[in-house]
Amino acid sequence: MRDETRRRLDQKLFYDRLKWIGAGMAAAGCVAGGFWLTGLDANVETRRVAGVVENVGPLVGAKSIAIEEGLAVDVKLADGRVAHVMALKKTDPHVGDHVEVAEHIHGTGRTTFSWK
C-alpha cells in the first residue's frame, strides 16, 4: 500500500472514531442534563396562598376512584391568578368560600397548586 493511500485511510478512520466519540459525549451530556433538570424540579418551595372558590365541578380523570371521590375546584387567588386544584368531596367546597391553597414553586420555575 502506498504511503499516501495509507495516510488517507488512517485519516478517514481517525475522523470516524472522532464522530463516534463526539456522538457518545453528546449522548452523555443529554443524559447528565436530564438528571440535572430532574433534580432541579425536585427542589420545591411551598407557600400558602389565600383565595376564593370560583367554580366547583366534577373531576375528570382516568381512574374511577378519583372521579367518585374528587372535585375540580377553581380558586381565584388574592393576586389575581386562578388556581385549578383537586379537592376531596368530603371537604365540601362551595362557590364563594374563602380558602387557602398550597402553591408549589419548583426549581425549574414550574408552579403547581394543591388543596390545603
C-alpha distances in whole Angstrom, upper triangle without the diagonal:
4,7,8,7,7,10,11,10,12,15,16,16,18,20,21,22,24,26,27,28,30,31,32,34,36,37,38,40,42,43,44,46,48,49,50,52,54,55,56,58,60,61,65,68,71,74,77,78,82,82,84,83,83,82,82,81,79,76,73,71,68,71,74,75,74,76,79,79,78,79,77,79,78,79,80,79,81,79,78,75,76,74,74,74,75,78,80,83,85,85,87,85,88,87,89,88,87,84,81,78,75,72,69,66,63,60,58,61,62,66,68,71,73,77,79
4,6,5,6,9,10,11,12,14,15,17,18,20,21,23,24,26,27,29,30,32,33,35,36,38,39,40,42,44,45,46,48,50,51,53,54,55,57,59,60,62,65,68,71,74,78,78,82,82,84,84,83,83,83,81,80,77,74,72,70,72,76,77,75,77,80,81,79,80,78,79,78,80,80,79,81,78,78,75,76,75,74,75,76,79,81,84,86,86,87,86,88,88,89,88,87,84,82,78,75,72,69,66,63,60,58,61,62,66,68,72,74,77,79
4,5,5,6,9,10,10,12,14,15,16,18,20,21,22,24,26,27,28,30,31,33,34,36,37,38,40,42,43,44,46,48,49,51,52,53,54,57,58,60,63,66,69,72,76,76,80,80,83,82,82,81,81,80,79,76,73,71,69,71,75,76,74,76,80,79,78,79,76,78,77,78,78,77,79,76,76,73,74,73,73,73,74,78,80,83,85,84,86,85,87,86,87,87,85,83,80,76,73,70,67,64,61,58,56,59,61,64,66,70,72,76,77
4,5,5,6,9,10,10,12,14,15,17,18,20,21,23,25,26,27,29,30,31,33,35,36,37,39,41,42,43,45,47,47,49,51,52,53,55,57,58,62,64,68,71,74,75,78,78,81,80,80,79,79,78,77,74,71,69,67,70,73,74,73,75,78,78,76,77,74,76,75,76,76,75,77,74,74,71,72,71,70,71,73,76,78,81,83,83,84,83,85,84,85,85,84,81,78,74,72,69,65,63,59,57,54,57,59,62,64,68,70,74,76
4,5,5,6,9,10,11,12,14,15,17,18,20,21,23,24,26,27,29,30,32,33,35,36,38,39,41,42,44,45,46,48,50,51,52,54,56,57,61,64,67,70,73,74,77,77,79,79,78,78,78,76,75,72,69,67,65,67,71,72,71,73,76,76,74,75,73,74,73,75,75,74,76,73,73,70,71,70,69,70,71,74,76,79,81,81,83,81,83,83,84,84,82,80,77,73,70,68,64,62,58,56,54,57,58,61,63,67,69,73,75
4,5,5,6,8,10,10,12,14,15,16,18,20,21,22,24,26,27,28,30,32,33,34,36,38,39,40,42,44,45,46,48,49,50,52,54,56,59,62,65,68,72,72,76,76,79,78,78,77,77,76,74,71,68,66,64,66,70,71,70,72,75,75,73,74,72,73,73,74,74,73,75,73,73,70,70,69,68,69,70,73,75,78,80,80,82,80,82,82,83,83,81,78,76,72,69,66,63,60,57,54,52,55,56,60,62,66,68,71,73
4,5,5,6,9,10,10,12,14,15,16,18,20,21,22,24,26,27,28,30,31,32,35,36,37,38,41,42,43,45,46,48,49,51,52,54,57,60,63,66,70,70,74,74,77,76,76,75,76,74,73,70,67,65,63,66,69,70,69,71,74,74,72,73,70,72,71,72,72,71,73,70,70,67,68,67,67,67,68,72,74,77,79,78,80,79,81,80,81,81,79,77,74,70,67,64,61,58,55,52,50,53,54,58,60,64,66,70,71
4,5,5,6,9,10,11,12,14,15,17,19,20,21,23,24,26,27,29,30,31,33,35,36,37,39,41,42,43,45,46,47,49,51,53,56,59,62,65,68,69,72,72,75,74,74,73,73,72,71,67,65,63,61,63,67,68,67,68,72,72,70,71,68,70,69,70,70,69,71,68,68,65,66,65,64,65,66,70,72,75,77,76,78,77,79,78,79,79,78,75,72,68,66,63,59,57,53,51,49,52,53,56,58,62,64,68,70
4,5,5,6,9,10,11,12,14,15,17,18,20,21,23,24,26,27,29,30,32,33,35,36,38,39,40,42,44,45,46,48,50,52,55,58,61,64,67,68,71,72,74,73,73,72,72,71,69,66,63,61,59,61,65,66,65,67,70,70,68,69,67,69,68,69,70,69,71,68,68,65,65,64,63,64,65,68,70,73,76,75,77,76,78,77,78,78,77,74,71,68,65,62,59,56,53,50,48,51,52,56,57,61,63,67,69
4,5,5,6,9,10,11,12,14,15,16,18,20,21,22,24,26,27,28,30,32,33,34,36,38,39,40,42,43,44,46,48,50,53,56,59,62,66,66,70,71,73,72,72,71,71,70,69,65,63,61,59,61,65,66,64,66,69,69,67,68,66,68,67,68,69,68,70,67,67,64,64,63,63,63,64,67,69,72,74,74,76,75,77,76,77,77,75,73,70,66,63,60,57,54,51,48,46,50,51,54,56,60,62,66,67
4,5,5,6,9,10,11,12,14,15,16,18,20,21,22,24,26,27,29,30,31,33,35,36,37,39,41,42,43,45,46,48,51,54,57,60,64,64,68,68,71,70,70,69,70,68,67,64,61,59,58,60,64,65,63,65,68,68,66,67,64,66,65,66,66,65,67,64,64,61,62,61,61,61,62,66,68,71,73,72,74,73,75,74,75,75,73,71,68,64,61,58,55,52,49,46,44,47,48,52,54,58,60,64,66
4,5,5,6,9,10,11,13,14,15,17,19,20,21,23,24,26,27,29,30,31,33,35,36,37,39,41,42,43,45,47,50,53,56,59,62,63,66,67,69,68,68,67,67,66,65,61,59,57,55,57,61,62,61,62,66,66,64,65,62,64,63,64,65,64,66,63,63,60,60,59,59,59,60,64,66,69,71,70,72,71,73,72,73,73,72,69,66,63,60,57,54,51,48,45,43,46,47,51,53,56,58,62,64
4,5,5,6,9,10,11,12,14,15,17,18,20,21,23,24,26,27,29,30,32,33,35,36,38,39,40,42,44,46,49,52,55,58,61,62,66,66,68,68,67,67,67,65,64,61,58,56,54,56,60,61,59,61,64,64,63,63,61,63,62,64,64,63,65,63,63,60,60,58,58,59,59,63,64,68,70,69,71,70,72,72,73,72,71,68,65,62,59,56,53,50,47,44,42,46,46,50,52,55,57,61,63
4,5,5,6,9,10,11,12,14,15,16,18,20,21,22,24,26,27,28,30,32,32,34,36,37,38,40,42,44,47,50,53,56,60,60,64,65,67,66,66,66,66,65,63,60,58,55,54,56,60,60,59,61,64,64,62,63,61,62,61,62,63,62,64,61,61,58,58,57,57,57,58,62,64,67,69,68,70,69,71,70,72,71,70,67,64,60,57,54,51,48,45,42,40,44,45,48,50,54,56,60,61
4,5,5,6,9,10,10,12,14,15,16,18,20,21,22,24,25,27,29,30,31,33,34,36,37,39,41,42,45,48,51,54,58,58,62,62,64,64,64,63,63,62,61,58,55,53,52,54,58,58,57,59,62,62,60,60,58,60,59,60,60,59,61,58,58,55,56,55,54,55,56,60,62,65,67,66,68,67,69,68,69,69,67,64,62,58,55,52,49,46,43,40,38,41,42,46,48,52,54,58,59
4,5,5,6,9,10,11,12,14,15,17,18,20,21,23,24,26,27,29,30,32,33,35,36,38,39,41,44,48,51,54,57,58,61,61,63,63,62,62,62,60,59,56,53,51,49,51,55,56,55,57,60,60,58,59,57,58,57,59,59,58,61,58,58,55,55,54,53,54,55,58,60,63,65,64,66,65,67,67,68,67,66,63,61,57,54,51,48,46,42,40,38,41,42,45,47,51,53,56,58
4,5,5,6,9,10,11,12,14,15,16,18,20,21,22,24,26,27,28,30,32,33,34,36,38,39,43,46,49,52,55,56,60,61,63,62,62,61,61,60,59,55,53,51,49,51,55,55,54,56,59,59,57,58,56,58,57,58,59,58,60,57,57,54,54,53,52,53,54,57,59,62,64,63,65,64,66,66,67,67,65,62,59,56,53,50,47,44,41,38,37,40,41,44,46,50,51,55,57
4,5,5,6,8,10,10,12,14,15,16,18,20,21,22,24,26,26,28,30,31,32,34,36,37,41,44,47,50,53,54,58,58,61,60,60,60,60,59,58,54,52,50,48,50,54,55,53,55,58,58,56,57,55,56,55,56,57,55,57,55,55,52,52,51,51,51,52,56,58,61,63,62,64,63,65,64,65,65,63,60,57,54,51,48,45,42,39,36,34,37,38,42,44,48,50,54,55
4,5,5,6,9,10,10,12,14,15,17,18,20,21,23,24,25,27,29,30,31,33,35,36,40,43,46,49,52,53,56,56,59,58,58,57,57,56,55,52,49,47,46,48,51,52,51,53,56,56,54,54,52,54,53,54,54,53,56,53,53,50,50,49,48,49,50,53,55,59,61,60,62,60,62,62,63,63,61,58,56,52,49,46,43,41,37,35,33,36,37,40,42,46,48,52,53
4,5,5,6,9,10,11,12,14,15,17,18,20,21,23,24,26,27,29,30,32,33,35,38,42,45,48,51,52,55,56,58,57,57,56,56,55,54,50,48,45,44,46,50,50,49,51,54,54,52,53,51,52,52,53,54,53,55,53,53,50,50,48,47,48,49,52,54,57,59,58,60,59,61,61,62,62,61,57,55,51,48,46,42,40,36,34,32,35,36,40,41,45,47,50,52
4,5,5,6,9,10,10,12,14,15,16,18,20,21,22,24,26,27,28,30,32,33,37,40,43,46,49,51,54,55,57,57,57,56,56,55,54,50,48,46,44,46,50,50,49,51,54,54,52,53,51,52,52,52,53,52,54,52,52,49,49,47,47,47,48,52,53,57,59,58,60,59,61,61,62,61,60,57,54,50,47,44,41,38,35,32,31,34,35,39,40,44,46,49,51
4,5,5,6,9,10,10,12,14,15,16,18,20,21,22,24,26,27,28,30,32,35,38,41,44,47,48,52,52,55,54,54,54,54,53,52,49,46,44,43,45,49,49,48,50,53,52,50,51,49,50,49,50,51,50,52,49,49,46,46,45,45,45,47,50,52,55,57,56,58,57,59,58,59,59,57,54,52,48,45,42,39,36,33,30,28,32,32,36,38,42,44,48,49
4,5,5,6,9,10,11,12,14,15,17,19,20,21,23,24,26,27,29,31,34,37,40,43,46,47,50,51,53,52,52,51,52,50,49,46,43,41,40,42,46,46,45,47,50,50,48,48,46,48,47,48,49,48,50,48,48,44,45,43,43,43,44,47,49,53,55,54,56,55,57,56,57,57,56,53,50,46,43,41,37,35,32,29,27,30,31,35,36,40,42,46,47
4,5,5,6,9,10,11,12,14,15,17,18,20,21,23,24,26,27,29,32,36,39,42,45,46,50,50,53,52,52,51,51,50,49,45,43,41,39,41,45,45,44,46,49,49,47,48,46,47,47,48,49,48,50,48,48,45,45,43,42,43,43,47,48,52,54,53,55,54,56,56,57,56,55,52,49,45,42,40,36,34,31,28,27,30,31,34,36,39,41,45,46
4,5,5,6,9,10,10,12,14,15,16,18,20,21,22,24,26,27,31,34,37,40,43,44,48,49,51,51,51,51,51,50,49,45,43,41,40,42,46,46,44,46,49,49,47,48,46,47,46,47,47,46,48,46,46,43,43,42,42,42,43,46,48,51,53,52,54,53,55,55,56,55,54,51,48,44,41,38,35,32,29,26,25,28,29,33,34,38,40,44,45
4,5,5,6,9,10,10,12,14,15,16,18,20,21,22,24,26,29,32,35,38,41,42,46,46,49,48,48,48,48,47,46,43,41,39,38,40,43,44,42,44,47,47,44,45,43,44,43,44,45,44,46,43,43,40,41,39,39,39,41,44,46,49,51,50,52,51,53,52,53,53,51,48,45,42,39,36,33,30,27,24,22,26,26,30,32,36,38,42,43
4,5,5,6,9,10,11,13,14,15,17,19,20,21,23,25,28,31,34,37,40,41,45,45,48,47,47,46,46,45,44,40,38,36,35,37,41,41,39,41,44,44,42,43,41,42,42,43,44,43,45,43,43,40,40,38,37,38,38,42,44,47,49,48,50,49,51,51,52,51,50,47,44,41,38,35,32,30,26,24,22,25,26,29,31,34,36,40,41
4,5,5,6,9,10,11,12,14,15,17,18,20,21,23,26,30,33,36,39,41,44,45,48,47,47,47,47,46,45,41,39,37,36,37,41,41,39,42,45,44,42,43,41,43,42,43,44,43,45,43,43,40,40,38,38,38,39,42,43,47,48,48,50,49,51,51,52,51,50,46,43,40,37,34,31,29,25,23,21,25,25,29,30,34,36,39,41
4,5,5,6,9,10,10,12,14,15,16,18,20,21,25,28,31,34,37,38,42,43,45,45,45,45,45,45,44,40,39,36,36,37,41,41,39,42,45,44,42,42,40,41,40,41,42,40,42,40,40,37,38,36,36,36,37,40,43,46,48,47,49,47,50,49,50,49,48,45,42,38,35,32,29,26,23,20,19,22,23,27,29,32,34,38,39
4,5,5,6,9,10,11,12,14,15,16,18,20,23,26,29,32,36,36,40,41,43,42,43,42,42,41,40,37,35,33,32,34,38,38,36,38,41,41,38,39,37,38,38,38,39,38,40,38,38,35,35,33,33,33,34,38,40,43,45,44,46,45,47,47,48,47,45,42,39,36,33,30,27,25,21,19,17,20,21,24,26,30,32,35,37
4,5,5,6,9,10,11,12,14,15,17,19,22,25,28,32,35,36,39,40,43,42,42,42,42,41,40,36,34,32,31,33,36,36,34,37,40,39,37,38,36,38,37,38,39,38,40,38,39,35,35,33,33,33,33,36,38,42,43,43,45,44,46,46,47,46,45,42,39,35,32,30,26,24,20,19,17,21,21,24,26,29,31,34,36
4,5,5,6,9,10,11,12,14,15,17,21,24,27,30,34,35,39,40,42,42,43,42,42,42,41,37,36,34,33,34,38,38,36,38,41,40,38,39,37,38,38,38,39,37,39,37,38,35,35,33,33,33,34,37,39,42,44,43,45,44,46,46,47,46,44,41,38,34,31,29,25,23,19,17,16,20,20,24,25,29,30,34,35
4,5,5,6,9,10,10,12,14,16,19,22,25,28,31,32,36,37,40,39,40,40,40,39,39,35,34,32,32,33,37,37,34,37,40,39,36,37,35,36,35,35,36,34,36,34,35,32,32,30,30,30,32,35,37,41,42,41,43,42,44,44,44,43,42,39,36,32,29,26,23,20,17,14,13,16,17,21,23,26,28,32,33
4,5,5,6,9,10,11,12,15,17,21,24,27,30,31,34,35,38,37,38,37,37,37,36,32,31,28,28,30,33,33,31,33,36,35,33,34,32,33,33,33,34,33,35,33,34,30,30,28,28,28,29,32,34,38,39,38,40,39,41,41,42,41,40,37,34,30,27,25,21,19,15,14,12,16,16,19,21,24,26,30,31
4,6,5,6,9,10,11,13,16,20,22,26,29,31,34,35,38,38,38,38,38,37,36,33,32,29,29,30,34,33,31,34,36,35,33,34,33,33,33,34,35,33,36,34,35,31,31,29,29,28,29,32,34,37,39,38,40,39,42,42,43,41,40,36,33,30,26,24,21,19,15,13,13,16,17,20,21,24,26,29,30
4,5,5,6,9,10,11,14,18,21,24,28,29,33,34,37,37,38,38,38,38,37,34,33,31,31,32,35,35,32,35,38,36,34,35,33,33,33,33,34,32,34,32,33,30,30,28,28,28,29,32,34,38,39,38,40,39,41,41,42,40,39,35,32,29,25,23,19,17,13,11,10,14,15,18,20,23,25,29,30
4,5,5,6,9,10,13,16,19,22,25,26,30,31,34,34,34,34,34,34,34,30,29,28,28,29,33,32,30,32,35,33,31,32,29,30,29,29,30,29,31,29,29,26,27,25,25,25,26,29,32,35,37,35,37,36,38,38,39,37,36,33,29,26,23,20,17,14,11,9,7,11,12,15,17,20,22,26,27
4,5,5,6,9,12,15,18,21,24,26,29,30,33,33,33,33,33,33,32,28,27,25,25,26,30,29,27,30,32,31,29,29,28,28,28,29,30,28,31,29,30,27,26,24,24,23,24,27,29,33,34,33,35,34,37,37,38,36,35,31,28,25,22,19,16,14,10,9,9,12,12,15,16,19,20,24,25
4,5,5,7,10,14,17,20,23,25,29,31,33,33,35,35,34,34,34,30,30,28,28,29,32,31,29,32,34,32,30,31,29,30,30,29,31,29,31,29,30,27,28,25,25,24,26,28,30,34,35,33,36,35,37,38,38,37,35,31,28,25,21,19,15,14,10,8,9,13,13,16,17,20,21,24,25
4,5,5,9,12,15,18,21,23,27,28,31,31,33,33,33,33,33,30,30,28,29,30,33,32,29,32,34,32,30,30,28,29,28,27,28,26,28,26,27,25,25,23,24,23,25,27,30,33,34,33,35,34,36,36,36,35,33,30,26,23,20,17,13,11,7,5,6,9,11,13,15,18,20,23,24
4,5,7,10,13,16,19,21,24,26,28,28,29,29,29,30,29,26,26,24,25,26,29,28,25,28,31,29,26,27,25,25,24,24,25,24,26,24,25,22,22,20,20,20,21,24,26,30,31,29,32,30,33,33,33,32,30,27,24,20,17,14,11,9,5,5,5,8,8,10,12,15,17,20,21
4,6,10,12,16,19,21,24,26,29,29,30,30,30,30,30,26,26,24,25,25,29,27,25,28,30,28,26,26,25,25,25,25,26,25,27,26,27,24,24,21,21,20,21,23,25,29,30,28,31,30,33,33,34,32,30,26,23,20,16,15,11,10,7,7,9,11,11,12,12,15,16,19,20
4,7,10,14,17,19,23,25,28,28,30,31,31,31,31,28,28,27,28,28,31,30,27,30,32,29,27,28,26,26,26,25,26,23,25,24,26,23,23,21,22,21,22,24,26,30,31,29,31,30,33,33,33,31,29,26,22,19,15,13,10,8,6,5,8,10,11,12,13,15,16,20,20
4,6,10,13,15,19,21,24,25,27,27,27,28,28,25,26,25,26,27,29,28,25,28,30,27,25,25,23,23,22,21,22,20,22,21,22,20,20,17,19,17,19,21,23,27,28,25,28,26,29,29,29,27,25,22,18,15,12,10,6,6,4,6,9,10,10,9,10,12,13,16,16
4,7,10,13,17,19,22,23,25,26,27,28,29,26,27,27,29,29,31,29,26,29,31,28,25,25,23,22,22,20,21,18,19,18,20,18,19,17,18,17,20,21,23,27,27,25,27,26,28,28,28,26,23,20,16,14,10,8,6,5,6,8,11,10,11,10,11,12,13,15,15
4,7,10,13,16,19,20,22,24,24,26,26,24,26,25,27,27,29,27,24,27,28,25,22,22,21,19,19,17,18,15,17,16,19,17,17,14,16,15,17,18,20,24,24,21,24,22,25,25,24,22,19,16,12,10,6,6,5,6,9,11,14,13,12,10,10,9,10,12,11
4,6,10,13,16,18,20,22,23,25,26,24,26,26,29,29,31,28,25,27,29,26,23,22,21,19,18,15,16,13,13,14,16,15,15,13,16,15,17,18,20,23,24,20,23,21,23,23,22,20,17,14,10,8,6,5,7,8,11,14,16,14,14,11,11,10,11,12,10
4,7,10,13,15,18,20,20,23,24,23,25,26,29,28,30,27,24,26,27,24,21,20,19,16,16,13,14,11,11,13,15,14,14,12,15,14,16,16,18,21,21,18,20,17,19,20,18,16,13,10,6,6,5,6,9,11,15,17,19,17,16,13,12,10,10,10,8
4,7,10,12,15,17,18,21,23,22,24,25,28,29,30,28,25,26,27,24,21,19,18,15,13,10,10,7,8,9,11,11,11,10,13,13,15,16,19,21,21,18,19,16,18,17,16,14,11,8,5,5,6,7,10,12,16,19,20,17,16,13,12,9,10,10,10
4,7,10,13,15,17,20,22,22,25,26,29,30,30,28,25,26,27,24,21,19,17,14,13,9,9,6,6,9,11,11,11,11,14,13,16,15,18,20,20,17,17,14,15,14,12,11,7,6,4,6,9,10,14,16,19,22,24,21,19,16,15,12,12,11,10
4,7,9,12,14,17,20,20,23,25,28,28,29,27,24,24,25,23,20,17,15,12,10,6,5,4,5,9,9,9,9,9,12,12,15,14,18,19,19,16,16,12,13,11,9,8,6,6,6,8,11,11,15,17,21,24,25,21,20,16,15,12,13,11,12
4,6,9,11,15,18,19,22,24,28,28,28,27,23,23,24,22,19,16,14,10,9,5,5,7,8,11,10,11,10,10,12,12,15,14,17,17,18,15,14,10,10,8,6,6,5,6,8,10,13,15,18,20,24,27,28,24,22,19,17,14,14,12,13
4,6,8,11,14,15,18,21,24,25,25,23,20,20,21,18,15,12,11,7,6,4,6,9,11,14,13,12,10,9,10,10,12,11,14,14,16,13,11,8,7,5,5,5,7,7,10,10,14,15,19,21,24,28,28,25,23,19,17,14,13,11,13
4,7,10,14,15,18,21,24,25,25,24,21,20,21,20,17,13,11,8,5,5,6,10,12,14,12,12,9,10,10,11,13,14,16,16,18,16,14,10,8,5,6,8,10,11,13,13,17,17,20,22,25,29,29,25,23,20,18,15,15,14,16
4,7,10,12,14,17,21,22,22,21,18,17,18,17,14,10,8,6,5,7,9,13,16,17,15,14,10,11,9,11,12,12,14,14,16,15,12,9,8,6,9,10,12,13,15,14,18,18,21,24,26,30,29,26,23,20,18,15,15,14,17
4,7,9,12,15,19,19,18,18,15,13,14,13,10,7,6,5,7,9,12,15,18,20,18,17,13,12,10,10,10,9,11,10,13,12,10,7,7,7,10,11,13,13,15,15,18,19,21,24,26,30,30,27,24,21,18,16,15,13,16
4,6,9,12,16,17,16,16,13,11,12,12,9,6,5,6,9,12,15,18,21,23,21,19,15,14,11,11,10,10,12,10,14,14,11,10,10,10,14,15,17,16,18,17,20,21,23,25,27,31,30,28,25,22,19,17,16,15,18
4,6,9,13,13,12,12,10,7,9,10,7,5,6,9,11,15,18,21,24,26,24,21,18,16,12,12,10,10,11,10,13,14,12,12,13,14,17,17,20,19,20,19,21,22,23,26,27,31,30,29,25,23,20,18,16,15,19
4,6,10,10,10,10,7,5,8,9,6,5,5,9,11,15,18,20,24,25,23,21,17,15,11,10,7,9,10,10,14,14,14,13,15,16,19,19,21,19,20,17,19,20,21,24,25,28,27,26,23,20,17,15,14,14,17
4,7,9,9,11,8,6,10,11,9,8,8,11,14,17,20,22,26,27,25,22,18,16,12,12,10,12,13,14,17,18,17,17,18,19,22,22,24,22,23,20,21,22,22,24,25,28,27,26,22,21,18,17,16,16,20
4,6,7,9,6,6,10,11,9,10,10,14,16,19,22,24,28,29,27,24,20,18,14,13,11,13,13,15,18,19,19,19,21,22,25,24,26,24,24,21,21,22,22,24,24,27,26,26,22,21,18,17,16,17,20
4,7,9,8,8,11,13,12,14,14,17,20,23,26,28,31,32,30,27,24,21,17,16,14,16,16,17,20,22,22,22,24,25,29,28,29,27,27,24,24,24,24,26,25,28,27,27,24,23,20,20,19,20,23
4,5,6,7,9,10,11,13,14,18,21,24,27,29,32,33,32,29,25,22,19,17,14,15,14,16,18,20,21,22,24,26,29,28,29,27,27,24,24,25,24,27,26,30,29,29,25,24,21,21,19,19,22
4,5,5,6,9,10,12,14,18,21,24,28,29,33,34,33,30,26,24,20,18,15,15,14,14,17,19,19,21,23,25,28,27,29,27,27,25,25,27,26,29,29,33,32,32,28,27,23,22,20,20,23
4,5,5,6,8,12,14,17,21,23,27,28,32,33,32,29,26,23,19,17,13,13,11,12,14,16,17,19,21,24,27,25,27,25,25,23,23,25,25,28,28,31,31,31,28,26,22,21,18,18,20
4,5,5,5,9,10,14,17,20,23,25,28,30,28,26,22,19,16,13,10,10,9,10,13,14,15,16,19,21,24,23,24,22,22,19,20,21,22,25,25,28,28,28,24,22,19,17,15,15,17
4,6,6,8,10,13,16,19,23,25,29,30,28,26,22,19,16,14,10,11,10,10,13,15,15,16,18,20,23,22,24,22,23,21,22,23,24,27,27,31,30,30,26,24,20,19,17,16,19
4,6,9,12,15,18,21,25,27,30,32,30,28,24,22,18,16,12,12,9,8,11,14,14,15,18,20,23,22,24,22,23,22,23,25,26,29,30,33,33,32,29,27,23,21,18,17,20
4,7,11,13,17,19,23,24,28,30,29,26,23,20,17,14,10,9,6,6,8,10,11,13,16,18,21,20,22,19,20,19,20,22,23,26,27,31,31,30,27,25,21,19,16,14,16
4,7,9,13,15,19,21,24,26,25,22,19,16,13,10,6,6,4,5,9,10,10,11,14,16,19,17,19,17,18,16,17,19,20,24,25,28,28,27,24,21,18,15,13,11,14
4,6,10,12,16,18,22,23,22,20,16,14,10,8,6,5,6,6,10,10,9,9,11,13,16,15,17,15,16,15,17,18,20,23,24,28,28,27,23,20,17,14,12,11,14
4,7,10,13,16,19,21,19,16,13,10,7,6,5,7,9,10,13,12,12,10,11,12,15,15,16,14,15,13,15,16,18,21,22,26,26,24,20,18,14,12,11,10,14
4,6,10,12,16,17,16,14,10,8,6,5,6,7,10,10,13,11,11,8,9,9,11,11,13,11,12,11,13,15,17,20,22,25,25,23,20,17,14,11,10,9,12
4,7,9,13,14,12,10,7,6,5,6,9,10,13,14,17,14,14,10,11,9,11,11,12,11,12,11,13,14,16,19,21,24,24,21,19,15,13,11,11,11,14
4,6,9,11,10,8,6,5,6,8,10,11,15,16,17,14,14,10,11,9,9,9,9,8,9,8,11,12,15,17,20,24,24,21,18,15,13,10,11,10,12
4,7,8,6,6,5,6,9,11,14,15,18,19,21,18,17,13,13,11,10,11,10,10,10,10,13,13,16,18,21,24,24,21,19,15,14,12,13,13,15
4,5,5,5,6,7,10,12,15,16,20,21,22,19,19,15,15,13,12,12,10,9,9,9,11,10,14,15,19,22,22,19,17,14,13,11,13,13,14
4,6,7,9,11,14,16,19,19,23,24,25,21,21,18,17,15,13,13,10,11,10,11,13,12,16,17,21,23,24,20,19,16,16,14,16,16,16
4,6,9,11,15,17,20,21,25,26,27,24,24,21,20,18,16,17,14,14,13,13,14,12,16,16,19,21,22,18,18,15,15,14,17,17,18
4,7,10,13,16,19,21,24,25,27,24,23,20,19,17,15,16,14,14,14,14,15,14,17,17,20,23,22,19,18,15,16,14,17,18,19
4,7,10,13,16,18,22,24,25,22,22,19,19,16,16,16,15,14,13,12,13,11,14,14,17,20,20,16,15,12,12,11,14,15,17
4,7,10,13,15,19,20,22,20,19,16,16,14,14,15,14,13,13,11,13,11,14,15,18,21,20,17,15,12,11,10,12,13,16
4,6,10,12,16,18,20,17,17,14,15,14,14,14,13,12,11,8,10,9,11,13,16,19,19,16,13,10,8,6,9,10,12
4,7,10,14,15,18,16,16,13,14,14,15,15,15,13,13,10,11,11,13,15,17,20,20,17,14,11,9,7,8,9,13
4,7,10,13,15,13,14,11,14,14,15,14,14,12,11,8,10,10,12,15,17,20,20,18,15,12,9,6,6,6,10
4,7,9,12,11,12,11,13,14,17,15,16,13,13,10,12,13,14,17,19,23,23,21,18,15,11,9,7,6,10
4,6,8,7,8,8,11,13,15,13,14,12,12,10,12,14,16,19,21,25,26,24,21,18,14,11,8,6,9
4,5,6,7,9,12,15,17,15,16,14,15,13,15,18,19,23,24,28,28,27,24,21,17,14,11,9,11
4,5,5,8,11,14,16,15,17,15,16,16,18,21,22,26,27,31,32,30,27,24,20,17,14,12,14
4,5,9,12,15,17,15,17,15,16,16,18,21,23,27,29,32,33,32,29,26,22,19,16,12,13
4,6,10,13,14,12,13,11,13,13,15,19,21,24,26,30,31,30,27,23,20,16,13,10,10
4,7,10,12,10,13,12,14,15,18,20,23,26,29,32,33,31,28,25,22,18,15,12,13
4,7,9,7,9,9,12,12,16,18,21,24,27,31,31,29,26,23,19,16,14,11,12
4,6,6,9,10,13,14,18,20,23,26,29,33,33,31,28,24,22,18,17,14,15
4,6,9,10,14,15,19,20,23,26,29,32,33,30,27,24,21,18,17,15,16
4,6,9,13,14,18,20,23,26,29,32,33,30,28,24,22,19,18,16,17
4,6,10,12,16,18,22,24,28,31,32,29,27,23,21,17,16,13,14
4,7,10,14,16,19,22,25,29,30,27,25,21,19,16,15,12,12
4,7,10,13,16,19,22,26,27,24,22,19,16,13,12,9,8
4,7,9,13,16,19,22,24,21,20,16,14,10,10,8,6
4,6,10,13,16,19,21,18,16,13,10,7,6,5,5
4,6,10,13,16,18,16,14,10,8,6,5,6,6
4,6,10,13,14,12,10,7,6,5,7,9,9
4,6,10,11,10,8,6,5,6,8,11,12
4,7,8,6,6,5,7,9,11,15,15
4,5,5,5,6,8,11,13,17,18
4,5,7,9,12,15,17,21,21
4,6,9,12,15,18,22,23
4,6,10,13,16,20,21
4,7,10,14,17,19
4,7,10,14,15
4,7,11,13
4,7,9
4,6
4
